Amino acid sequence: MNPTLPYAGIRVVEFTHMVMGPTCGMLLGDLGAEVIKVEPIAGDDTRRLLGSGAGFFPNFNRNKKSIALDLKQPEGVEAALKLIATADIVSENFKPGTMKKLGLDYETLQKLNPRLVYVSHKGFLPGPYDHRTALDEVVQMMGGLAYMTGRAGDPLRAGTSVNDIMGGMFGAIGAMAALRQRELTGKGCEVQSALYENNVFLVGQHMMQFAATGVAADPMPSRISSWAVYDVFTVKDGEQIFLAAVSDKQWLIFCKAFGLEEMLADPRLKSNNDRVRARDWMMPILRAHLAGRSASELAAVFEANELPFAPIVKPQELFDDPHLNATGGLAPIRMNDGSMSKTPLMPFTLDGERPGLRLQPPLLGEHTAALLAEVGYSDEAIAKLVQAGVTAAA
């Protein structure tokens, strides 16, 4: 345990699966908390997912310990309660009512430990929708994000699990706030985080655009941009690059860098707003002027002139990104099959250091015996629990 990390000494017991709940525990674990992942005997389903879920387990379960318990057996619940008795935080993201059926809900546990912080990650906060089954894609569709991401008439989910991940982050932020409140009051509380409300928070800027202007926000592919040059350009050999000039100063630099002084003299292009209004005829001129240059050549000119640009990068290409590798943004991670890869760390530093990887994603039940022994089980008792299928050890 690194005692310099801010949540060193805090114990989290999590009953989580998939992305939302595990993200909360991962963040707390990265910041020093001891996070104990309670898994079913067969293990978290994300250990076995294919396709887009194949990387879920290693990505969201670093810096955790694993104990395998069958919570359908009373002995499994008893072991869980003994672990919870040692915890500062309990985190869960099961369907509403599941933890209550197990006797592991906040109402029950806070009677046993009034200082407990209990984090529930759900699809919806309590209200008319809370009986619905939610997924990231469900709330993106009903919360305006898919509408804003896709073309008009073609709603499209964002290209990552934005609500699951951010919902877990807000769960962690709520837990941090609850710990601070506990310092002041001596009492814990229940924290609730939800996918739908997270999604609405994300599209709040578009809601407020309508409130401010009375004009509904157009989907991003068909929106009227606030900036005149803010586009993906297809250039030499079919390569693509994003280029921007978002101020009058940047427009001046851009035109001089690419020999477009005649456009500087055009009164129709004097200000950014003028250029936004002129995009229909201005952009084809710019595209034609830049089309013969390579993406790397354009990038070099933009970088030299401190203009915004970006190569169009695929996720798998980020493993070799020179900036991420030079700054310690990627850490060695053990995959489900035992092979090693790299994973992104949290996007912030503390005293110049990124919170790093202290524990590899755990093997199923890797810490079962040690954790049960810590809460009072003898070797013989643990062996009996294993034999009865109540627990499993790696």
NUPADO-23930 format. One record per residue (C-alpha): residue in three letters; residue number from 1; x, y, z. Coordinates in Angstrom, 1 decimal, always signed. Layout:
BEGIN
+-----+-----+--------+--------+--------+
!   r !   k !     c1 !     c2 !     c3 !
+-----+-----+--------+--------+--------+
! ALA ! NUM !      X !      Y !      Z !
...
+-----+-----+--------+--------+--------+
END
This chain:
BEGIN
+-----+-----+--------+--------+--------+
!   r !   k !     c1 !     c2 !     c3 !
+-----+-----+--------+--------+--------+
! MET !   1 !   +0.0 !   +0.0 !   +0.0 !
! ASN !   2 !   +1.3 !   +3.4 !   -1.0 !
! PRO !   3 !   +0.6 !   +5.6 !   +2.1 !
! THR !   4 !   +1.0 !   +8.8 !   +0.0 !
! LEU !   5 !   -2.0 !   +8.1 !   -2.1 !
! PRO !   6 !   -5.1 !  +10.0 !   -0.9 !
! TYR !   7 !   -7.4 !   +7.1 !   -0.2 !
! ALA !   8 !   -4.8 !   +4.7 !   +1.3 !
! GLY !   9 !   -6.4 !   +3.0 !   +4.3 !
! ILE !  10 !   -9.9 !   +3.1 !   +2.8 !
! ARG !  11 !  -11.4 !   -0.3 !   +2.2 !
! VAL !  12 !  -14.0 !   -0.7 !   -0.6 !
! VAL !  13 !  -16.1 !   -3.9 !   -1.0 !
! GLU !  14 !  -17.7 !   -3.9 !   -4.4 !
! PHE !  15 !  -20.5 !   -6.1 !   -5.8 !
! THR !  16 !  -20.1 !   -4.9 !   -9.4 !
! HIS !  17 !  -20.0 !   -6.2 !  -12.9 !
! MET !  18 !  -19.7 !   -4.9 !  -16.5 !
! VAL !  19 !  -18.4 !   -1.3 !  -16.6 !
! MET !  20 !  -20.3 !   +1.3 !  -14.5 !
! GLY !  21 !  -19.7 !   -0.2 !  -11.0 !
! PRO !  22 !  -16.2 !   -1.5 !  -11.8 !
! THR !  23 !  -15.1 !   +2.0 !  -13.0 !
! CYS !  24 !  -16.0 !   +3.5 !   -9.6 !
! GLY !  25 !  -13.8 !   +0.9 !   -7.8 !
! MET !  26 !  -11.0 !   +1.2 !  -10.3 !
! LEU !  27 !  -10.8 !   +5.0 !   -9.7 !
! LEU !  28 !  -10.8 !   +4.6 !   -5.9 !
! GLY !  29 !   -8.3 !   +1.8 !   -6.2 !
! ASP !  30 !   -6.0 !   +3.9 !   -8.4 !
! LEU !  31 !   -6.1 !   +6.6 !   -5.7 !
! GLY !  32 !   -5.0 !   +4.1 !   -3.0 !
! ALA !  33 !   -8.1 !   +2.4 !   -1.6 !
! GLU !  34 !   -8.0 !   -1.3 !   -1.0 !
! VAL !  35 !  -10.8 !   -2.5 !   -3.3 !
! ILE !  36 !  -12.2 !   -6.0 !   -2.8 !
! LYS !  37 !  -14.2 !   -7.3 !   -5.7 !
! VAL !  38 !  -16.8 !   -9.9 !   -4.7 !
! GLU !  39 !  -17.4 !  -12.2 !   -7.7 !
! PRO !  40 !  -19.8 !  -15.1 !   -8.2 !
! ILE !  41 !  -18.2 !  -18.6 !   -8.2 !
! ALA !  42 !  -18.1 !  -18.5 !  -12.0 !
! GLY !  43 !  -16.5 !  -15.1 !  -12.0 !
! ASP !  44 !  -17.5 !  -11.7 !  -13.4 !
! ASP !  45 !  -19.1 !  -12.2 !  -16.9 !
! THR !  46 !  -16.6 !   -9.7 !  -18.4 !
! ARG !  47 !  -13.9 !  -12.3 !  -17.9 !
! ARG !  48 !  -15.5 !  -14.2 !  -20.8 !
! LEU !  49 !  -17.0 !  -11.6 !  -23.1 !
! LEU !  50 !  -16.2 !  -11.5 !  -26.8 !
! GLY !  51 !  -16.2 !   -8.6 !  -29.3 !
! SER !  52 !  -16.4 !   -5.1 !  -27.9 !
! GLY !  53 !  -16.5 !   -6.4 !  -24.3 !
! ALA !  54 !  -13.3 !   -8.5 !  -24.6 !
! GLY !  55 !  -11.2 !   -5.9 !  -22.9 !
! PHE !  56 !  -13.7 !   -4.9 !  -20.2 !
! PHE !  57 !  -12.3 !   -6.9 !  -17.3 !
! PRO !  58 !   -8.6 !   -5.9 !  -17.5 !
! ASN !  59 !   -9.5 !   -2.3 !  -18.3 !
! PHE !  60 !  -11.8 !   -1.7 !  -15.3 !
! ASN !  61 !  -10.5 !   -4.1 !  -12.6 !
! ARG !  62 !   -6.9 !   -3.2 !  -12.0 !
! ASN !  63 !   -5.8 !   -2.3 !   -8.4 !
! LYS !  64 !   -8.4 !   -4.8 !   -6.9 !
! LYS !  65 !   -8.5 !   -8.0 !   -5.0 !
! SER !  66 !  -10.9 !  -10.8 !   -5.8 !
! ILE !  67 !  -12.9 !  -13.0 !   -3.6 !
! ALA !  68 !  -15.4 !  -15.5 !   -5.0 !
! LEU !  69 !  -18.6 !  -16.0 !   -3.1 !
! ASP !  70 !  -21.9 !  -17.7 !   -3.8 !
! LEU !  71 !  -24.4 !  -15.1 !   -2.5 !
! LYS !  72 !  -27.3 !  -17.5 !   -3.1 !
! GLN !  73 !  -26.1 !  -19.5 !   -0.1 !
! PRO !  74 !  -26.5 !  -18.1 !   +3.4 !
! GLU !  75 !  -22.9 !  -18.9 !   +4.2 !
! GLY !  76 !  -21.8 !  -16.7 !   +1.2 !
! VAL !  77 !  -23.9 !  -13.8 !   +2.5 !
! GLU !  78 !  -22.4 !  -14.3 !   +6.0 !
! ALA !  79 !  -18.9 !  -14.1 !   +4.6 !
! ALA !  80 !  -19.8 !  -11.0 !   +2.6 !
! LEU !  81 !  -21.2 !   -9.3 !   +5.8 !
! LYS !  82 !  -18.0 !  -10.1 !   +7.7 !
! LEU !  83 !  -16.1 !   -8.3 !   +4.9 !
! ILE !  84 !  -18.5 !   -5.4 !   +4.8 !
! ALA !  85 !  -18.0 !   -5.0 !   +8.6 !
! THR !  86 !  -14.4 !   -4.0 !   +7.8 !
! ALA !  87 !  -15.3 !   -1.6 !   +4.9 !
! ASP !  88 !  -15.6 !   +2.1 !   +4.6 !
! ILE !  89 !  -17.4 !   +1.9 !   +1.2 !
! VAL !  90 !  -19.8 !   -0.7 !   -0.3 !
! SER !  91 !  -20.3 !   -0.3 !   -4.1 !
! GLU !  92 !  -22.9 !   -2.1 !   -6.2 !
! ASN !  93 !  -24.6 !   -2.0 !   -9.6 !
! PHE !  94 !  -27.1 !   -4.8 !   -9.6 !
! LYS !  95 !  -30.7 !   -4.4 !  -10.6 !
! PRO !  96 !  -33.0 !   -2.5 !   -8.1 !
! GLY !  97 !  -34.0 !   -4.9 !   -5.4 !
! THR !  98 !  -31.2 !   -7.4 !   -5.8 !
! MET !  99 !  -29.1 !   -6.3 !   -2.8 !
! LYS ! 100 !  -32.3 !   -6.0 !   -0.6 !
! LYS ! 101 !  -33.2 !   -9.6 !   -1.3 !
! LEU ! 102 !  -29.7 !  -10.6 !   -0.2 !
! GLY ! 103 !  -29.9 !   -8.4 !   +2.9 !
! LEU ! 104 !  -27.0 !   -6.3 !   +1.6 !
! ASP ! 105 !  -28.9 !   -3.1 !   +0.9 !
! TYR ! 106 !  -28.1 !   +0.3 !   +2.4 !
! GLU ! 107 !  -31.0 !   +0.3 !   +4.8 !
! THR ! 108 !  -29.9 !   -3.0 !   +6.4 !
! LEU ! 109 !  -26.2 !   -2.3 !   +6.4 !
! GLN ! 110 !  -26.3 !   +1.2 !   +7.8 !
! LYS ! 111 !  -28.0 !   -0.2 !  +10.9 !
! LEU ! 112 !  -25.0 !   -2.4 !  +11.4 !
! ASN ! 113 !  -22.5 !   +0.4 !  +10.6 !
! PRO ! 114 !  -23.8 !   +4.0 !  +10.6 !
! ARG ! 115 !  -20.4 !   +5.2 !   +9.2 !
! LEU ! 116 !  -20.7 !   +3.1 !   +6.0 !
! VAL ! 117 !  -20.7 !   +4.9 !   +2.6 !
! TYR ! 118 !  -22.9 !   +2.9 !   +0.2 !
! VAL ! 119 !  -22.7 !   +3.6 !   -3.5 !
! SER ! 120 !  -25.5 !   +2.4 !   -5.8 !
! HIS ! 121 !  -25.0 !   +2.6 !   -9.6 !
! LYS ! 122 !  -28.3 !   +2.3 !  -11.4 !
! GLY ! 123 !  -29.9 !   +3.0 !  -14.8 !
! PHE ! 124 !  -32.1 !   +5.7 !  -13.3 !
! LEU ! 125 !  -32.3 !   +7.7 !  -10.1 !
! PRO ! 126 !  -35.6 !   +6.9 !   -8.1 !
! GLY ! 127 !  -38.6 !   +8.0 !  -10.1 !
! PRO ! 128 !  -41.0 !   +7.0 !  -12.8 !
! TYR ! 129 !  -38.3 !   +5.3 !  -14.9 !
! ASP ! 130 !  -36.5 !   +3.4 !  -12.2 !
! HIS ! 131 !  -38.2 !   +0.1 !  -13.0 !
! ARG ! 132 !  -36.8 !   +0.1 !  -16.5 !
! THR ! 133 !  -33.7 !   -1.9 !  -17.6 !
! ALA ! 134 !  -31.1 !   +0.6 !  -18.8 !
! LEU ! 135 !  -28.0 !   +0.2 !  -20.9 !
! ASP ! 136 !  -25.6 !   +2.8 !  -22.1 !
! GLU ! 137 !  -27.2 !   +2.7 !  -25.5 !
! VAL ! 138 !  -30.7 !   +2.9 !  -24.1 !
! VAL ! 139 !  -30.0 !   +6.1 !  -22.2 !
! GLN ! 140 !  -28.1 !   +7.6 !  -25.1 !
! MET ! 141 !  -31.2 !   +7.1 !  -27.3 !
! MET ! 142 !  -33.6 !   +8.5 !  -24.7 !
! GLY ! 143 !  -31.3 !  +11.2 !  -23.4 !
! GLY ! 144 !  -30.5 !  +13.1 !  -26.6 !
! LEU ! 145 !  -26.9 !  +12.0 !  -27.0 !
! ALA ! 146 !  -27.5 !   +9.5 !  -29.9 !
! TYR ! 147 !  -29.6 !  +12.2 !  -31.7 !
! MET ! 148 !  -26.7 !  +14.7 !  -31.3 !
! THR ! 149 !  -24.0 !  +12.2 !  -32.4 !
! GLY ! 150 !  -25.7 !  +10.8 !  -35.6 !
! ARG ! 151 !  -26.8 !  +12.4 !  -38.7 !
! ALA ! 152 !  -30.3 !  +13.8 !  -38.9 !
! GLY ! 153 !  -32.7 !  +10.9 !  -38.9 !
! ASP ! 154 !  -29.9 !   +8.4 !  -38.0 !
! PRO ! 155 !  -29.3 !   +8.4 !  -34.2 !
! LEU ! 156 !  -26.0 !   +6.9 !  -33.4 !
! ARG ! 157 !  -24.5 !   +5.9 !  -30.0 !
! ALA ! 158 !  -21.2 !   +7.4 !  -29.1 !
! GLY ! 159 !  -18.1 !   +5.2 !  -29.9 !
! THR ! 160 !  -17.4 !   +4.3 !  -26.3 !
! SER ! 161 !  -19.3 !   +3.5 !  -23.1 !
! VAL ! 162 !  -19.5 !   +7.1 !  -22.1 !
! ASN ! 163 !  -22.4 !   +6.8 !  -19.6 !
! ASP ! 164 !  -21.2 !   +3.6 !  -18.0 !
! ILE ! 165 !  -17.7 !   +5.1 !  -17.5 !
! MET ! 166 !  -18.8 !   +8.5 !  -16.4 !
! GLY ! 167 !  -21.6 !   +7.1 !  -14.2 !
! GLY ! 168 !  -18.9 !   +5.1 !  -12.3 !
! MET ! 169 !  -16.8 !   +8.2 !  -12.1 !
! PHE ! 170 !  -19.7 !  +10.2 !  -10.6 !
! GLY ! 171 !  -20.2 !   +7.3 !   -8.2 !
! ALA ! 172 !  -16.6 !   +7.6 !   -7.1 !
! ILE ! 173 !  -16.9 !  +11.4 !   -6.7 !
! GLY ! 174 !  -20.0 !  +10.9 !   -4.6 !
! ALA ! 175 !  -18.1 !   +8.4 !   -2.4 !
! MET ! 176 !  -15.3 !  +10.9 !   -2.0 !
! ALA ! 177 !  -17.9 !  +13.6 !   -1.0 !
! ALA ! 178 !  -19.6 !  +11.2 !   +1.4 !
! LEU ! 179 !  -16.2 !  +10.4 !   +3.1 !
! ARG ! 180 !  -15.6 !  +14.1 !   +3.6 !
! GLN ! 181 !  -19.1 !  +14.5 !   +5.0 !
! ARG ! 182 !  -18.4 !  +11.5 !   +7.3 !
! GLU ! 183 !  -15.4 !  +13.4 !   +8.7 !
! LEU ! 184 !  -17.7 !  +16.3 !   +9.6 !
! THR ! 185 !  -20.7 !  +14.4 !  +10.9 !
! GLY ! 186 !  -19.5 !  +11.0 !  +11.9 !
! LYS ! 187 !  -22.1 !   +9.3 !   +9.7 !
! GLY ! 188 !  -22.0 !   +7.7 !   +6.3 !
! CYS ! 189 !  -24.7 !   +8.0 !   +3.7 !
! GLU ! 190 !  -26.0 !   +6.4 !   +0.5 !
! VAL ! 191 !  -24.7 !   +7.7 !   -2.8 !
! GLN ! 192 !  -26.7 !   +7.1 !   -6.0 !
! SER ! 193 !  -25.4 !   +7.5 !   -9.5 !
! ALA ! 194 !  -27.4 !   +6.7 !  -12.7 !
! LEU ! 195 !  -26.8 !   +6.3 !  -16.4 !
! TYR ! 196 !  -29.8 !   +8.4 !  -17.5 !
! GLU ! 197 !  -29.0 !  +11.3 !  -15.4 !
! ASN ! 198 !  -25.4 !  +11.2 !  -16.4 !
! ASN ! 199 !  -26.4 !  +11.3 !  -20.0 !
! VAL ! 200 !  -28.7 !  +14.3 !  -19.4 !
! PHE ! 201 !  -25.8 !  +16.0 !  -17.7 !
! LEU ! 202 !  -23.6 !  +15.4 !  -20.8 !
! VAL ! 203 !  -26.2 !  +17.0 !  -23.2 !
! GLY ! 204 !  -27.0 !  +19.9 !  -20.8 !
! GLN ! 205 !  -25.0 !  +22.2 !  -23.1 !
! HIS ! 206 !  -27.4 !  +21.5 !  -25.9 !
! MET ! 207 !  -30.4 !  +22.0 !  -23.6 !
! MET ! 208 !  -29.0 !  +25.3 !  -22.5 !
! GLN ! 209 !  -28.3 !  +26.3 !  -26.1 !
! PHE ! 210 !  -32.1 !  +26.0 !  -26.8 !
! ALA ! 211 !  -32.9 !  +27.9 !  -23.6 !
! ALA ! 212 !  -30.6 !  +30.7 !  -24.6 !
! THR ! 213 !  -31.5 !  +31.0 !  -28.3 !
! GLY ! 214 !  -34.9 !  +29.3 !  -28.7 !
! VAL ! 215 !  -33.3 !  +27.3 !  -31.5 !
! ALA ! 216 !  -32.9 !  +23.6 !  -31.2 !
! ALA ! 217 !  -29.4 !  +22.1 !  -31.5 !
! ASP ! 218 !  -28.8 !  +20.3 !  -34.7 !
! PRO ! 219 !  -27.0 !  +16.9 !  -34.7 !
! MET ! 220 !  -23.2 !  +17.3 !  -34.7 !
! PRO ! 221 !  -22.7 !  +16.2 !  -38.3 !
! SER ! 222 !  -25.2 !  +18.9 !  -39.6 !
! ARG ! 223 !  -24.7 !  +21.6 !  -37.0 !
! ILE ! 224 !  -23.6 !  +25.1 !  -37.9 !
! SER ! 225 !  -20.2 !  +25.3 !  -36.2 !
! SER ! 226 !  -19.3 !  +28.3 !  -34.2 !
! TRP ! 227 !  -15.9 !  +28.3 !  -36.0 !
! ALA ! 228 !  -15.3 !  +28.7 !  -39.7 !
! VAL ! 229 !  -12.4 !  +26.3 !  -40.2 !
! TYR ! 230 !  -13.2 !  +23.2 !  -38.0 !
! ASP ! 231 !  -13.3 !  +20.2 !  -40.2 !
! VAL ! 232 !  -11.9 !  +16.9 !  -41.3 !
! PHE ! 233 !  -10.0 !  +17.3 !  -44.6 !
! THR ! 234 !   -9.3 !  +14.5 !  -47.1 !
! VAL ! 235 !   -5.9 !  +15.2 !  -48.6 !
! LYS ! 236 !   -3.2 !  +13.5 !  -50.6 !
! ASP ! 237 !   -3.5 !   +9.7 !  -51.1 !
! GLY ! 238 !   -6.9 !   +9.8 !  -49.4 !
! GLU ! 239 !   -5.5 !  +10.5 !  -46.0 !
! GLN ! 240 !   -7.6 !  +12.5 !  -43.5 !
! ILE ! 241 !   -6.7 !  +15.1 !  -40.9 !
! PHE ! 242 !   -8.7 !  +17.4 !  -38.7 !
! LEU ! 243 !   -7.7 !  +21.1 !  -39.1 !
! ALA ! 244 !   -9.0 !  +24.2 !  -37.3 !
! ALA ! 245 !   -8.6 !  +27.9 !  -37.2 !
! VAL ! 246 !  -10.9 !  +29.2 !  -34.5 !
! SER ! 247 !  -10.0 !  +32.8 !  -34.1 !
! ASP ! 248 !   -9.2 !  +35.8 !  -36.3 !
! LYS ! 249 !   -5.6 !  +35.5 !  -35.3 !
! GLN ! 250 !   -5.4 !  +31.9 !  -36.2 !
! TRP ! 251 !   -7.1 !  +32.6 !  -39.6 !
! LEU ! 252 !   -4.4 !  +35.2 !  -40.3 !
! ILE ! 253 !   -1.7 !  +32.7 !  -39.5 !
! PHE ! 254 !   -3.4 !  +29.9 !  -41.5 !
! CYS ! 255 !   -3.7 !  +32.1 !  -44.6 !
! LYS ! 256 !   -0.1 !  +33.3 !  -44.5 !
! ALA ! 257 !   +1.2 !  +29.8 !  -43.9 !
! PHE ! 258 !   -0.6 !  +28.4 !  -46.9 !
! GLY ! 259 !   -0.3 !  +31.3 !  -49.3 !
! LEU ! 260 !   -3.9 !  +32.4 !  -49.1 !
! GLU ! 261 !   -3.3 !  +36.1 !  -48.7 !
! GLU ! 262 !   -6.0 !  +37.0 !  -51.2 !
! MET ! 263 !   -8.6 !  +35.5 !  -48.8 !
! LEU ! 264 !   -7.3 !  +37.9 !  -46.1 !
! ALA ! 265 !   -8.2 !  +40.8 !  -48.4 !
! ASP ! 266 !  -11.7 !  +39.5 !  -49.0 !
! PRO ! 267 !  -14.1 !  +41.7 !  -47.0 !
! ARG ! 268 !  -16.6 !  +38.8 !  -46.9 !
! LEU ! 269 !  -14.1 !  +36.8 !  -44.7 !
! LYS ! 270 !  -13.1 !  +39.6 !  -42.3 !
! SER ! 271 !  -14.4 !  +38.1 !  -39.0 !
! ASN ! 272 !  -15.0 !  +34.5 !  -37.8 !
! ASN ! 273 !  -18.8 !  +35.1 !  -38.0 !
! ASP ! 274 !  -18.3 !  +36.3 !  -41.6 !
! ARG ! 275 !  -16.4 !  +33.2 !  -42.4 !
! VAL ! 276 !  -19.0 !  +31.0 !  -40.8 !
! ARG ! 277 !  -21.7 !  +32.6 !  -43.0 !
! ALA ! 278 !  -19.3 !  +32.0 !  -46.0 !
! ARG ! 279 !  -18.6 !  +28.4 !  -45.4 !
! ASP ! 280 !  -20.6 !  +27.1 !  -48.3 !
! TRP ! 281 !  -18.3 !  +28.7 !  -50.9 !
! MET ! 282 !  -15.2 !  +29.2 !  -48.7 !
! MET ! 283 !  -14.6 !  +25.5 !  -47.6 !
! PRO ! 284 !  -14.5 !  +24.1 !  -51.2 !
! ILE ! 285 !  -11.7 !  +26.6 !  -51.9 !
! LEU ! 286 !   -9.7 !  +25.6 !  -48.8 !
! ARG ! 287 !  -10.2 !  +21.9 !  -49.5 !
! ALA ! 288 !   -9.0 !  +22.2 !  -53.0 !
! HIS ! 289 !   -6.0 !  +24.2 !  -52.0 !
! LEU ! 290 !   -4.9 !  +21.7 !  -49.4 !
! ALA ! 291 !   -5.8 !  +18.5 !  -51.2 !
! GLY ! 292 !   -2.4 !  +18.0 !  -52.8 !
! ARG ! 293 !   -0.5 !  +18.0 !  -49.5 !
! SER ! 294 !   +0.0 !  +15.0 !  -47.3 !
! ALA ! 295 !   -1.5 !  +14.7 !  -43.9 !
! SER ! 296 !   +2.0 !  +14.7 !  -42.3 !
! GLU ! 297 !   +3.0 !  +17.8 !  -44.2 !
! LEU ! 298 !   -0.1 !  +19.7 !  -43.1 !
! ALA ! 299 !   +0.5 !  +18.5 !  -39.5 !
! ALA ! 300 !   +4.0 !  +19.9 !  -39.6 !
! VAL ! 301 !   +2.9 !  +23.3 !  -40.8 !
! PHE ! 302 !   +0.0 !  +23.5 !  -38.3 !
! GLU ! 303 !   +2.3 !  +22.4 !  -35.4 !
! ALA ! 304 !   +5.0 !  +24.9 !  -36.3 !
! ASN ! 305 !   +2.4 !  +27.7 !  -36.4 !
! GLU ! 306 !   +0.7 !  +26.5 !  -33.2 !
! LEU ! 307 !   -2.6 !  +25.9 !  -35.0 !
! PRO ! 308 !   -5.0 !  +23.2 !  -33.9 !
! PHE ! 309 !   -4.8 !  +19.9 !  -35.8 !
! ALA ! 310 !   -5.2 !  +16.2 !  -35.2 !
! PRO ! 311 !   -4.4 !  +13.0 !  -37.2 !
! ILE ! 312 !   -7.4 !  +10.6 !  -37.5 !
! VAL ! 313 !   -6.2 !   +7.8 !  -35.2 !
! LYS ! 314 !   -7.7 !   +4.4 !  -34.6 !
! PRO ! 315 !   -7.8 !   +3.1 !  -31.0 !
! GLN ! 316 !   -5.3 !   +0.3 !  -31.6 !
! GLU ! 317 !   -2.8 !   +2.9 !  -32.8 !
! LEU ! 318 !   -2.7 !   +4.6 !  -29.4 !
! PHE ! 319 !   -0.5 !   +1.7 !  -28.0 !
! ASP ! 320 !   +2.4 !   +3.2 !  -30.0 !
! ASP ! 321 !   +1.6 !   +6.9 !  -29.3 !
! PRO ! 322 !   +4.9 !   +8.6 !  -28.5 !
! HIS ! 323 !   +3.3 !  +11.1 !  -26.1 !
! LEU ! 324 !   +1.4 !   +8.5 !  -24.1 !
! ASN ! 325 !   +4.5 !   +6.3 !  -23.9 !
! ALA ! 326 !   +6.9 !   +9.2 !  -23.0 !
! THR ! 327 !   +4.6 !  +10.5 !  -20.2 !
! GLY ! 328 !   +3.8 !   +7.2 !  -18.6 !
! GLY ! 329 !   +0.2 !   +7.3 !  -19.7 !
! LEU ! 330 !   +0.1 !   +3.6 !  -20.5 !
! ALA ! 331 !   +0.8 !   +0.8 !  -17.9 !
! PRO ! 332 !   +1.5 !   -2.9 !  -18.4 !
! ILE ! 333 !   -1.7 !   -4.9 !  -17.8 !
! ARG ! 334 !   -2.4 !   -8.6 !  -17.6 !
! MET ! 335 !   -5.2 !   -9.7 !  -20.0 !
! ASN ! 336 !   -7.8 !  -12.4 !  -19.3 !
! ASP ! 337 !   -5.6 !  -15.0 !  -21.1 !
! GLY ! 338 !   -2.5 !  -14.2 !  -19.1 !
! SER ! 339 !   -0.8 !  -12.2 !  -21.9 !
! MET ! 340 !   +0.4 !   -8.7 !  -21.3 !
! SER ! 341 !   -0.7 !   -5.5 !  -23.0 !
! LYS ! 342 !   -0.9 !   -1.8 !  -22.0 !
! THR ! 343 !   -3.8 !   +0.1 !  -20.6 !
! PRO ! 344 !   -4.5 !   +3.9 !  -20.2 !
! LEU ! 345 !   -4.1 !   +5.3 !  -16.7 !
! MET ! 346 !   -6.2 !   +8.0 !  -15.1 !
! PRO ! 347 !   -5.9 !  +11.3 !  -17.1 !
! PHE ! 348 !   -4.5 !  +13.4 !  -14.2 !
! THR ! 349 !   -1.4 !  +13.7 !  -12.1 !
! LEU ! 350 !   -0.8 !  +14.2 !   -8.4 !
! ASP ! 351 !   +2.5 !  +16.1 !   -7.7 !
! GLY ! 352 !   +3.5 !  +15.3 !  -11.3 !
! GLU ! 353 !   +2.8 !  +11.5 !  -10.9 !
! ARG ! 354 !   +0.0 !   +9.6 !  -12.5 !
! PRO ! 355 !   -1.9 !   +7.3 !  -10.1 !
! GLY ! 356 !   -0.4 !   +4.0 !  -11.3 !
! LEU ! 357 !   -1.0 !   +0.3 !  -11.3 !
! ARG ! 358 !   -0.3 !   -1.4 !   -7.9 !
! LEU ! 359 !   -2.2 !   -4.6 !   -8.5 !
! GLN ! 360 !   -2.8 !   -6.5 !  -11.8 !
! PRO ! 361 !   -6.5 !   -7.4 !  -12.5 !
! PRO ! 362 !   -7.0 !  -10.3 !  -10.1 !
! LEU ! 363 !   -7.4 !  -13.9 !  -11.0 !
! LEU ! 364 !  -10.8 !  -15.2 !  -10.0 !
! GLY ! 365 !  -10.7 !  -15.8 !   -6.2 !
! GLU ! 366 !   -7.1 !  -14.9 !   -6.0 !
! HIS ! 367 !   -7.4 !  -13.3 !   -2.6 !
! THR ! 368 !  -10.2 !  -15.5 !   -1.2 !
! ALA ! 369 !   -8.2 !  -17.4 !   +1.4 !
! ALA ! 370 !   -6.3 !  -14.4 !   +2.7 !
! LEU ! 371 !   -9.4 !  -12.2 !   +3.0 !
! LEU ! 372 !  -11.5 !  -14.9 !   +4.7 !
! ALA ! 373 !   -8.6 !  -15.6 !   +7.1 !
! GLU ! 374 !   -8.4 !  -11.9 !   +7.9 !
! VAL ! 375 !  -12.1 !  -11.8 !   +9.0 !
! GLY ! 376 !  -11.8 !  -14.8 !  +11.2 !
! TYR ! 377 !  -12.1 !  -18.0 !   +9.1 !
! SER ! 378 !   -9.7 !  -20.8 !   +9.9 !
! ASP ! 379 !   -8.0 !  -22.8 !   +7.2 !
! GLU ! 380 !  -10.4 !  -25.7 !   +8.0 !
! ALA ! 381 !  -13.5 !  -23.5 !   +7.7 !
! ILE ! 382 !  -12.3 !  -22.0 !   +4.4 !
! ALA ! 383 !  -11.7 !  -25.6 !   +3.1 !
! LYS ! 384 !  -15.3 !  -26.5 !   +4.0 !
! LEU ! 385 !  -16.6 !  -23.4 !   +2.2 !
! VAL ! 386 !  -14.7 !  -24.3 !   -0.9 !
! GLN ! 387 !  -15.9 !  -27.9 !   -0.7 !
! ALA ! 388 !  -19.6 !  -26.7 !   -0.3 !
! GLY ! 389 !  -19.2 !  -24.4 !   -3.3 !
! VAL ! 390 !  -19.7 !  -21.3 !   -1.2 !
! THR ! 391 !  -16.4 !  -19.9 !   -2.2 !
! ALA ! 392 !  -13.5 !  -20.6 !   -4.6 !
! ALA ! 393 !   -9.8 !  -19.8 !   -4.5 !
! ALA ! 394 !   -7.5 !  -19.3 !   -7.4 !
+-----+-----+--------+--------+--------+
END
